[in-house]
Amino acid sequence: MMLLALIRKFITLALESERLERSSMQESRPARPVMLLLAIAFLVEAWVWDSFVALGRWLVALIPWDALKARIKAVIAVVPAPLALVIFVVPLAVVEPLKVVSVWLMATGHFALGVVGFILLQFLGVGLVAVVFDLTREKLLEMAWFAWTFAKVTAFHAFADQIIAPYKEAALRELRTLRQCARDYRARLAAVKDG
């Protein structure tokens, strides 16, 4: 009898503890708007990344350096993976300190110069890193930790895309509606002008 009461008390405490743990986890979970903003920021960065990879490929295709490109890929293919990581990180190591200089310029009264510099460095950094990553991807993925991180980032990209998809579709619908309204308005103006 006493054993049953003890078991009942233990089960009650365990259930209460689980309920409290679940409620505290829900309270600590970021709000949906915060997750939405993070997902949007992540997808914008990913879109910029993909755009710069495409732009980099297009620019490199314009330059008749096929032999040089082949040599670079051949060199990267034989270097150890940690050296490929160094090659991948060099653009970041160059650009990121310059961004600090841009922020310093903004803080010291050269706001326009700092903003322009920061934006240019952001695009340059993302572009360089995207192109270098495109060249070193296979070698970088040989490192288990990098492959794991890449898989997690890719999974988060898919997750963020799912979160944003309904909003993106709604924005596209609104944009199509706005374009149609503009066409209708221009047609009405043309009809008034002609009539």
N, C-alpha and C positions, 0 to 999 in steps of 0.2 A: 504494500500500500504506500509506504513512504517512498519506495523506489519509483513507483508510478508518478507520484507527485513531483519528485525530483526531475524525472524525464520530461513531464509536462512543463515544468518551470524552465528547464533547459531549452525546450523547443520554442516556448514563448519568447524567451530572451533572444534566441537565434533569429526568429522571425522579426522581432522588433529591431534588432541590430541590422538585419538585411534591409528592412524598410528605411531606416535612418540613413544607411549607406547609399541606397538608391536616391533618396531625396537630396542628400548632400551632393551626389554626383550630378544630379540634374541642375542644382543651383550653381555648380561651378562650371557647367557647360556654357560656352560663349553663346550669346544671343544670336538668333538667326540673322539679324541685320549685320552683325559683326562678321559672321561667317560668309554672308553674301558679299560684303566689301572685300574680304580677304580673297574670296574666289574670283571676284572681278579683277582685283589687282594681279592675282596670279595668272589669270587668262590673258590680260592685257600684256603682261611681260612675256608670256608664252607666244602670243600673237606677234609681238615685236621680234622675239627671238626667231620664230619661223620666217618672218618677213626678211630679216637680215640674213638668215641662211640662204634664202632664195636670192636676195640681192647680191650677196657675196658670190654665190655660184654664177650668177649672171655676169657680174663684173669680171670674175676670173675667166669666164668663158670668152669675154670680149678681148682679153689680153692674150696675145699669142704666146703663152708661156707653157705650152703643153709639156715640153721636155722638163721644164723646171717643176711644174706641178707633179709630174711623174716621179722626179727625183725626191721631192719633198715627201710624197707618200711612201716611196721606197725607204727613205731614211727613217720615217716614223714607224714603218713596219718592222725595222730591225732594232730600234732602240728599246731599252727596257721600259716597262709600263710606268715606273716612277718618273722616268725622264719625260715621258709623254705627259704626265701630270704636271711637271714643271713647265713644259711648253704650253700647256693649257692654261696655267695660272699666270704666266708672264703678262698677258694683256691686262688682267685684273690688277696685278701688282703695279703696273704703270699708271693705269687710269684712276684707280680708287684714290691714291694720294692727291692727284690733280683735282678730284671732286672736292676734297677737303679745302684745297686752295680756292676753288670756286665759291664754296660756302663762306670762307673767310673774306673773299672779295665782297660778297653780298653783305656780310656783317659790318664791314668797314666803310660802307657808303658807296661802293661801286656795284649797286644792285643789278643794273641791266647787264653789265659785263659778266658778273657772277652767274646770273641766270642763263645767259646765252652760253657761257662756258660750260655750265653744269649740264644743260640740255645736249650740247654737242658732245661732251664727254660721255654722257649716258648712251647716246646713240653709237658713238665710236666704240665704247666698251662692249655694249651688247653685240654690235656687229662683229668686232674682232673675236670676241669669245665664241660667238656662234660659228664663225668660219673656222676658227682653230678647233673647236669641238667637233665640227663636221670632219675635219682632217684626222683627228686623234681618237675618235669615238671607239673604234674597234680595239685599239691598244688600251684605252682607259677601261673598257669593259672587261679586260682580262683581270683587273684587280677586283677581288670579291667584294670588298666594302664599297667600291665605286659602283659596281653592278647592282648591289643591294640598294644603294642610295638612288641610283638612276631609276630602278624599278619602283621605289616608293614615290619619287617625284612624278613619274609617269602615271602611277595610280592616283595620286592626288590631282593631277591634271584632269584625268577622266572624271574624278569625283567633282571637281570644281566645274567642269563642263556640264555635268548633270544638274548641279545647283543653278547654274546660270541659264541653261537651255530655255526654261519657260519665259524668263525675263527677256532673253535675247529674241525669242519668237514674238513676244508681245511688242518689243521695240521695233522689230522689222515690220510687223503689221501696222503699227502707228506710222512708221516711215512711209510705207506704201500708201496709206490713207492720206498722209500729208502730200505726197507727190501727186496723187489723184486730185486732191483739192486744188493744188497749184495748177494742174493742167486744166481743170474745169474753170478756174478763175481766169486763166489766160485765154481760154476759148470764149468766155463771156466778154472779156475786154475786147477781143478781136471782133466779136459779133457787134458790140456797141460801136466800135470804131468804124466798121464797115457799113453799119446800118444807119 
